[in-house]
């Protein structure tokens, strides 16, 4: 991945609350439920429903969001292309974590079974 410091900073400063409705709209258009989105977020980050809502309310940046997360040990099993980049080749840790979330939301929207999305 192009290690542009500007791009990594832009991702770090993005507000999770601004991306969340886009994630929700994407999965709902494909017939998936908000609860499934929260299940995916919880699996990746360890956040419960209350913590997700708290981070949305406080307009946490992705940097803050992932600093507070306990990334699932199997998160490294999330591979493939997202936004034109191969996830396993992304060197910046925060950018990689955001792309993990993007990939999980994408898989949810594409109708993938939850057992496959939540790499166990």
TIVO-2410 file (N, C-alpha, C; in nm, 3 decimals):
# residues 120
REC num residu      c1      c2      c3 atome chaine
REC   1      X   0.085  -0.118   0.000     N      A
REC   1      X   0.000   0.000   0.000    CA      A
REC   1      X   0.089   0.124   0.000     C      A
REC   2      X   0.045   0.227  -0.067     N      A
REC   2      X   0.114   0.354  -0.068    CA      A
REC   2      X   0.114   0.409   0.075     C      A
REC   3      X   0.232   0.420   0.134     N      A
REC   3      X   0.241   0.464   0.273    CA      A
REC   3      X   0.238   0.615   0.285     C      A
REC   4      X   0.140   0.676   0.227     N      A
REC   4      X   0.126   0.820   0.234    CA      A
REC   4      X   0.084   0.860   0.375     C      A
REC   5      X   0.169   0.935   0.441     N      A
REC   5      X   0.139   0.980   0.578    CA      A
REC   5      X   0.010   1.060   0.581     C      A
REC   6      X  -0.015   1.136   0.474     N      A
REC   6      X  -0.137   1.217   0.468    CA      A
REC   6      X  -0.261   1.128   0.467     C      A
REC   7      X  -0.256   1.021   0.390     N      A
REC   7      X  -0.370   0.929   0.383    CA      A
REC   7      X  -0.392   0.862   0.519     C      A
REC   8      X  -0.285   0.819   0.585     N      A
REC   8      X  -0.299   0.755   0.715    CA      A
REC   8      X  -0.355   0.852   0.819     C      A
REC   9      X  -0.310   0.977   0.814     N      A
REC   9      X  -0.361   1.079   0.906    CA      A
REC   9      X  -0.510   1.106   0.881     C      A
REC  10      X  -0.547   1.112   0.754     N      A
REC  10      X  -0.687   1.135   0.719    CA      A
REC  10      X  -0.776   1.023   0.776     C      A
REC  11      X  -0.730   0.899   0.762     N      A
REC  11      X  -0.806   0.786   0.815    CA      A
REC  11      X  -0.812   0.793   0.967     C      A
REC  12      X  -0.700   0.824   1.031     N      A
REC  12      X  -0.694   0.832   1.177    CA      A
REC  12      X  -0.790   0.936   1.232     C      A
REC  13      X  -0.805   1.047   1.162     N      A
REC  13      X  -0.888   1.158   1.211    CA      A
REC  13      X  -1.035   1.148   1.170     C      A
REC  14      X  -1.068   1.048   1.086     N      A
REC  14      X  -1.209   1.029   1.049    CA      A
REC  14      X  -1.289   0.994   1.173     C      A
REC  15      X  -1.410   1.044   1.178     N      A
REC  15      X  -1.498   1.021   1.293    CA      A
REC  15      X  -1.578   0.892   1.269     C      A
REC  16      X  -1.569   0.799   1.365     N      A
REC  16      X  -1.643   0.673   1.352    CA      A
REC  16      X  -1.792   0.700   1.333     C      A
REC  17      X  -1.846   0.798   1.404     N      A
REC  17      X  -1.990   0.829   1.394    CA      A
REC  17      X  -2.030   0.873   1.254     C      A
REC  18      X  -1.937   0.925   1.175     N      A
REC  18      X  -1.971   0.964   1.038    CA      A
REC  18      X  -1.968   0.843   0.943     C      A
REC  19      X  -1.885   0.744   0.974     N      A
REC  19      X  -1.879   0.623   0.892    CA      A
REC  19      X  -1.989   0.524   0.929     C      A
REC  20      X  -2.029   0.522   1.055     N      A
REC  20      X  -2.127   0.425   1.103    CA      A
REC  20      X  -2.258   0.425   1.022     C      A
REC  21      X  -2.320   0.543   0.996     N      A
REC  21      X  -2.445   0.539   0.919    CA      A
REC  21      X  -2.424   0.486   0.776     C      A
REC  22      X  -2.306   0.506   0.721     N      A
REC  22      X  -2.275   0.453   0.588    CA      A
REC  22      X  -2.265   0.301   0.593     C      A
REC  23      X  -2.201   0.249   0.697     N      A
REC  23      X  -2.195   0.104   0.716    CA      A
REC  23      X  -2.337   0.047   0.728     C      A
REC  24      X  -2.417   0.112   0.813     N      A
REC  24      X  -2.553   0.065   0.838    CA      A
REC  24      X  -2.637   0.067   0.711     C      A
REC  25      X  -2.630   0.177   0.636     N      A
REC  25      X  -2.707   0.188   0.512    CA      A
REC  25      X  -2.664   0.081   0.412     C      A
REC  26      X  -2.535   0.055   0.405     N      A
REC  26      X  -2.482  -0.044   0.310    CA      A
REC  26      X  -2.538  -0.183   0.340     C      A
REC  27      X  -2.537  -0.222   0.465     N      A
REC  27      X  -2.585  -0.357   0.498    CA      A
REC  27      X  -2.736  -0.366   0.493     C      A
REC  28      X  -2.806  -0.260   0.533     N      A
REC  28      X  -2.953  -0.264   0.530    CA      A
REC  28      X  -3.007  -0.269   0.388     C      A
REC  29      X  -2.938  -0.203   0.293     N      A
REC  29      X  -2.978  -0.210   0.152    CA      A
REC  29      X  -2.976  -0.353   0.102     C      A
REC  30      X  -2.889  -0.433   0.162     N      A
REC  30      X  -2.874  -0.573   0.119    CA      A
REC  30      X  -2.953  -0.669   0.208     C      A
REC  31      X  -3.041  -0.614   0.292     N      A
REC  31      X  -3.129  -0.699   0.373    CA      A
REC  31      X  -3.068  -0.750   0.503     C      A
REC  32      X  -2.957  -0.692   0.545     N      A
REC  32      X  -2.897  -0.733   0.672    CA      A
REC  32      X  -2.943  -0.636   0.782     C      A
REC  33      X  -2.930  -0.678   0.908     N      A
REC  33      X  -2.983  -0.602   1.020    CA      A
REC  33      X  -2.872  -0.530   1.099     C      A
REC  34      X  -2.914  -0.424   1.167     N      A
REC  34      X  -2.825  -0.345   1.252    CA      A
REC  34      X  -2.758  -0.436   1.356     C      A
REC  35      X  -2.833  -0.533   1.409     N      A
REC  35      X  -2.778  -0.625   1.508    CA      A
REC  35      X  -2.661  -0.705   1.451     C      A
REC  36      X  -2.670  -0.739   1.323     N      A
REC  36      X  -2.560  -0.812   1.259    CA      A
REC  36      X  -2.436  -0.723   1.247     C      A
REC  37      X  -2.457  -0.596   1.214     N      A
REC  37      X  -2.346  -0.501   1.207    CA      A
REC  37      X  -2.278  -0.491   1.344     C      A
REC  38      X  -2.359  -0.481   1.448     N      A
REC  38      X  -2.305  -0.470   1.584    CA      A
REC  38      X  -2.233  -0.598   1.624     C      A
REC  39      X  -2.283  -0.713   1.578     N      A
REC  39      X  -2.216  -0.840   1.607    CA      A
REC  39      X  -2.076  -0.842   1.546     C      A
REC  40      X  -2.065  -0.791   1.424     N      A
REC  40      X  -1.936  -0.785   1.354    CA      A
REC  40      X  -1.842  -0.687   1.425     C      A
REC  41      X  -1.892  -0.570   1.463     N      A
REC  41      X  -1.810  -0.471   1.533    CA      A
REC  41      X  -1.764  -0.527   1.667     C      A
REC  42      X  -1.854  -0.593   1.738     N      A
REC  42      X  -1.821  -0.652   1.867    CA      A
REC  42      X  -1.715  -0.760   1.852     C      A
REC  43      X  -1.729  -0.845   1.751     N      A
REC  43      X  -1.630  -0.951   1.728    CA      A
REC  43      X  -1.492  -0.890   1.705     C      A
REC  44      X  -1.484  -0.788   1.621     N      A
REC  44      X  -1.355  -0.728   1.586    CA      A
REC  44      X  -1.293  -0.651   1.702     C      A
REC  45      X  -1.375  -0.575   1.775     N      A
REC  45      X  -1.322  -0.479   1.872    CA      A
REC  45      X  -1.339  -0.517   2.019     C      A
REC  46      X  -1.433  -0.607   2.048     N      A
REC  46      X  -1.464  -0.639   2.187    CA      A
REC  46      X  -1.563  -0.543   2.250     C      A
REC  47      X  -1.610  -0.442   2.175     N      A
REC  47      X  -1.705  -0.344   2.229    CA      A
REC  47      X  -1.844  -0.404   2.241     C      A
REC  48      X  -1.912  -0.373   2.352     N      A
REC  48      X  -2.053  -0.412   2.364    CA      A
REC  48      X  -2.139  -0.300   2.306     C      A
REC  49      X  -2.269  -0.322   2.305     N      A
REC  49      X  -2.365  -0.225   2.248    CA      A
REC  49      X  -2.348  -0.086   2.311     C      A
REC  50      X  -2.336  -0.082   2.443     N      A
REC  50      X  -2.324   0.047   2.513    CA      A
REC  50      X  -2.198   0.122   2.471     C      A
REC  51      X  -2.087   0.049   2.456     N      A
REC  51      X  -1.960   0.113   2.418    CA      A
REC  51      X  -1.967   0.165   2.275     C      A
REC  52      X  -2.030   0.089   2.185     N      A
REC  52      X  -2.046   0.135   2.047    CA      A
REC  52      X  -2.124   0.266   2.045     C      A
REC  53      X  -2.234   0.270   2.120     N      A
REC  53      X  -2.317   0.391   2.125    CA      A
REC  53      X  -2.241   0.508   2.189     C      A
REC  54      X  -2.162   0.479   2.291     N      A
REC  54      X  -2.082   0.582   2.358    CA      A
REC  54      X  -1.981   0.644   2.260     C      A
REC  55      X  -1.913   0.560   2.183     N      A
REC  55      X  -1.814   0.609   2.087    CA      A
REC  55      X  -1.879   0.690   1.975     C      A
REC  56      X  -1.999   0.651   1.937     N      A
REC  56      X  -2.074   0.728   1.837    CA      A
REC  56      X  -2.111   0.864   1.896     C      A
REC  57      X  -2.164   0.865   2.017     N      A
REC  57      X  -2.208   0.989   2.082    CA      A
REC  57      X  -2.092   1.086   2.105     C      A
REC  58      X  -1.977   1.034   2.142     N      A
REC  58      X  -1.865   1.125   2.169    CA      A
REC  58      X  -1.787   1.160   2.042     C      A
REC  59      X  -1.835   1.111   1.928     N      A
REC  59      X  -1.771   1.141   1.798    CA      A
REC  59      X  -1.622   1.105   1.799     C      A
REC  60      X  -1.595   0.983   1.844     N      A
REC  60      X  -1.458   0.933   1.851    CA      A
REC  60      X  -1.399   0.917   1.711     C      A
REC  61      X  -1.273   0.952   1.698     N      A
REC  61      X  -1.203   0.929   1.572    CA      A
REC  61      X  -1.173   0.779   1.561     C      A
REC  62      X  -1.138   0.733   1.441     N      A
REC  62      X  -1.099   0.593   1.426    CA      A
REC  62      X  -0.975   0.565   1.510     C      A
REC  63      X  -0.888   0.663   1.525     N      A
REC  63      X  -0.769   0.646   1.608    CA      A
REC  63      X  -0.809   0.613   1.752     C      A
REC  64      X  -0.899   0.692   1.809     N      A
REC  64      X  -0.949   0.668   1.945    CA      A
REC  64      X  -1.026   0.537   1.952     C      A
REC  65      X  -1.110   0.514   1.853     N      A
REC  65      X  -1.192   0.393   1.846    CA      A
REC  65      X  -1.104   0.268   1.859     C      A
REC  66      X  -1.000   0.260   1.777     N      A
REC  66      X  -0.916   0.141   1.778    CA      A
REC  66      X  -0.816   0.139   1.893     C      A
REC  67      X  -0.783   0.255   1.952     N      A
REC  67      X  -0.698   0.257   2.072    CA      A
REC  67      X  -0.771   0.190   2.188     C      A
REC  68      X  -0.903   0.206   2.191     N      A
REC  68      X  -0.983   0.150   2.300    CA      A
REC  68      X  -1.026   0.006   2.273     C      A
REC  69      X  -1.007  -0.040   2.151     N      A
REC  69      X  -1.052  -0.175   2.113    CA      A
REC  69      X  -0.954  -0.282   2.159     C      A
REC  70      X  -1.007  -0.400   2.181     N      A
REC  70      X  -0.926  -0.520   2.203    CA      A
REC  70      X  -0.946  -0.606   2.079     C      A
REC  71      X  -0.859  -0.589   1.983     N      A
REC  71      X  -0.875  -0.657   1.855    CA      A
REC  71      X  -0.880  -0.809   1.872     C      A
REC  72      X  -0.973  -0.871   1.802     N      A
REC  72      X  -0.990  -1.016   1.809    CA      A
REC  72      X  -0.860  -1.083   1.762     C      A
REC  73      X  -0.820  -1.191   1.830     N      A
REC  73      X  -0.695  -1.259   1.790    CA      A
REC  73      X  -0.697  -1.311   1.646     C      A
REC  74      X  -0.815  -1.338   1.592     N      A
REC  74      X  -0.825  -1.388   1.455    CA      A
REC  74      X  -0.841  -1.278   1.351     C      A
REC  75      X  -0.829  -1.152   1.393     N      A
REC  75      X  -0.845  -1.041   1.298    CA      A
REC  75      X  -0.744  -1.051   1.184     C      A
REC  76      X  -0.626  -1.104   1.211     N      A
REC  76      X  -0.523  -1.117   1.107    CA      A
REC  76      X  -0.566  -1.212   0.995     C      A
REC  77      X  -0.670  -1.291   1.019     N      A
REC  77      X  -0.722  -1.382   0.916    CA      A
REC  77      X  -0.807  -1.308   0.812     C      A
REC  78      X  -0.834  -1.180   0.837     N      A
REC  78      X  -0.910  -1.099   0.742    CA      A
REC  78      X  -0.813  -1.056   0.632     C      A
REC  79      X  -0.836  -1.108   0.513     N      A
REC  79      X  -0.747  -1.080   0.401    CA      A
REC  79      X  -0.830  -1.044   0.278     C      A
REC  80      X  -0.762  -1.004   0.174     N      A
REC  80      X  -0.829  -0.974   0.049    CA      A
REC  80      X  -0.821  -0.826   0.015     C      A
REC  81      X  -0.893  -0.789  -0.090     N      A
REC  81      X  -0.892  -0.651  -0.136    CA      A
REC  81      X  -1.006  -0.572  -0.076     C      A
REC  82      X  -0.975  -0.449  -0.038     N      A
REC  82      X  -1.078  -0.354   0.006    CA      A
REC  82      X  -1.029  -0.216  -0.034     C      A
REC  83      X  -1.114  -0.139  -0.096     N      A
REC  83      X  -1.079  -0.005  -0.142    CA      A
REC  83      X  -0.955  -0.006  -0.232     C      A
REC  84      X  -0.938  -0.114  -0.306     N      A
REC  84      X  -0.826  -0.124  -0.399    CA      A
REC  84      X  -0.693  -0.165  -0.338     C      A
REC  85      X  -0.693  -0.196  -0.210     N      A
REC  85      X  -0.569  -0.234  -0.141    CA      A
REC  85      X  -0.582  -0.375  -0.085     C      A
REC  86      X  -0.474  -0.449  -0.090     N      A
REC  86      X  -0.469  -0.582  -0.029    CA      A
REC  86      X  -0.443  -0.563   0.120     C      A
REC  87      X  -0.536  -0.604   0.204     N      A
REC  87      X  -0.530  -0.580   0.348    CA      A
REC  87      X  -0.400  -0.630   0.410     C      A
REC  88      X  -0.360  -0.751   0.371     N      A
REC  88      X  -0.241  -0.808   0.434    CA      A
REC  88      X  -0.111  -0.734   0.399     C      A
REC  89      X  -0.116  -0.644   0.301     N      A
REC  89      X   0.003  -0.566   0.264    CA      A
REC  89      X   0.007  -0.427   0.326     C      A
REC  90      X  -0.099  -0.389   0.397     N      A
REC  90      X  -0.103  -0.257   0.461    CA      A
REC  90      X  -0.010  -0.258   0.581     C      A
REC  91      X   0.083  -0.163   0.585     N      A
REC  91      X   0.183  -0.160   0.692    CA      A
REC  91      X   0.140  -0.078   0.812     C      A
REC  92      X   0.064   0.029   0.791     N      A
REC  92      X   0.019   0.114   0.902    CA      A
REC  92      X  -0.088   0.038   0.981     C      A
REC  93      X  -0.064   0.018   1.111     N      A
REC  93      X  -0.152  -0.065   1.194    CA      A
REC  93      X  -0.295  -0.010   1.200     C      A
REC  94      X  -0.310   0.120   1.220     N      A
REC  94      X  -0.444   0.177   1.230    CA      A
REC  94      X  -0.520   0.165   1.099     C      A
REC  95      X  -0.454   0.196   0.988     N      A
REC  95      X  -0.517   0.186   0.858    CA      A
REC  95      X  -0.561   0.041   0.833     C      A
REC  96      X  -0.478  -0.054   0.872     N      A
REC  96      X  -0.511  -0.196   0.856    CA      A
REC  96      X  -0.635  -0.231   0.938     C      A
REC  97      X  -0.644  -0.180   1.061     N      A
REC  97      X  -0.759  -0.208   1.147    CA      A
REC  97      X  -0.888  -0.150   1.089     C      A
REC  98      X  -0.880  -0.029   1.036     N      A
REC  98      X  -0.998   0.033   0.973    CA      A
REC  98      X  -1.041  -0.050   0.852     C      A
REC  99      X  -0.944  -0.096   0.774     N      A
REC  99      X  -0.974  -0.179   0.657    CA      A
REC  99      X  -1.030  -0.315   0.697     C      A
REC 100      X  -0.988  -0.368   0.812     N      A
REC 100      X  -1.050  -0.490   0.863    CA      A
REC 100      X  -1.200  -0.467   0.880     C      A
REC 101      X  -1.235  -0.357   0.946     N      A
REC 101      X  -1.375  -0.326   0.969    CA      A
REC 101      X  -1.449  -0.307   0.836     C      A
REC 102      X  -1.388  -0.234   0.744     N      A
REC 102      X  -1.448  -0.214   0.612    CA      A
REC 102      X  -1.475  -0.348   0.543     C      A
REC 103      X  -1.379  -0.438   0.551     N      A
REC 103      X  -1.391  -0.569   0.486    CA      A
REC 103      X  -1.503  -0.651   0.548     C      A
REC 104      X  -1.514  -0.649   0.680     N      A
REC 104      X  -1.620  -0.724   0.747    CA      A
REC 104      X  -1.758  -0.669   0.709     C      A
REC 105      X  -1.770  -0.537   0.703     N      A
REC 105      X  -1.897  -0.475   0.662    CA      A
REC 105      X  -1.929  -0.512   0.518     C      A
REC 106      X  -1.828  -0.511   0.434     N      A
REC 106      X  -1.845  -0.548   0.293    CA      A
REC 106      X  -1.893  -0.693   0.281     C      A
REC 107      X  -1.832  -0.783   0.354     N      A
REC 107      X  -1.873  -0.923   0.351    CA      A
REC 107      X  -2.016  -0.941   0.401     C      A
REC 108      X  -2.052  -0.867   0.504     N      A
REC 108      X  -2.189  -0.871   0.556    CA      A
REC 108      X  -2.287  -0.825   0.449     C      A
REC 109      X  -2.255  -0.716   0.383     N      A
REC 109      X  -2.342  -0.662   0.278    CA      A
REC 109      X  -2.353  -0.758   0.158     C      A
REC 110      X  -2.249  -0.835   0.134     N      A
REC 110      X  -2.250  -0.928   0.020    CA      A
REC 110      X  -2.323  -1.058   0.053     C      A
REC 111      X  -2.376  -1.068   0.175     N      A
REC 111      X  -2.456  -1.184   0.211    CA      A
REC 111      X  -2.377  -1.303   0.261     C      A
REC 112      X  -2.252  -1.282   0.293     N      A
REC 112      X  -2.171  -1.392   0.344    CA      A
REC 112      X  -2.227  -1.439   0.477     C      A
REC 113      X  -2.219  -1.567   0.504     N      A
REC 113      X  -2.270  -1.623   0.630    CA      A
REC 113      X  -2.186  -1.570   0.747     C      A
REC 114      X  -2.255  -1.545   0.859     N      A
REC 114      X  -2.190  -1.488   0.975    CA      A
REC 114      X  -2.075  -1.576   1.026     C      A
REC 115      X  -2.091  -1.709   1.014     N      A
REC 115      X  -1.986  -1.801   1.060    CA      A
REC 115      X  -1.856  -1.778   0.980     C      A
REC 116      X  -1.870  -1.740   0.854     N      A
REC 116      X  -1.752  -1.716   0.770    CA      A
REC 116      X  -1.692  -1.578   0.798     C      A
REC 117      X  -1.781  -1.480   0.822     N      A
REC 117      X  -1.734  -1.343   0.850    CA      A
REC 117      X  -1.654  -1.340   0.980     C      A
REC 118      X  -1.708  -1.405   1.083     N      A
REC 118      X  -1.642  -1.409   1.213    CA      A
REC 118      X  -1.544  -1.525   1.213     C      A
REC 119      X  -1.428  -1.500   1.166     N      A
REC 119      X  -1.326  -1.603   1.147    CA      A
REC 119      X  -1.292  -1.670   1.280     C      A
REC 120      X  -1.343  -1.792   1.296     N      A
REC 120      X  -1.326  -1.862   1.425    CA      A
REC 120      X  -1.221  -1.969   1.415     C      A
***
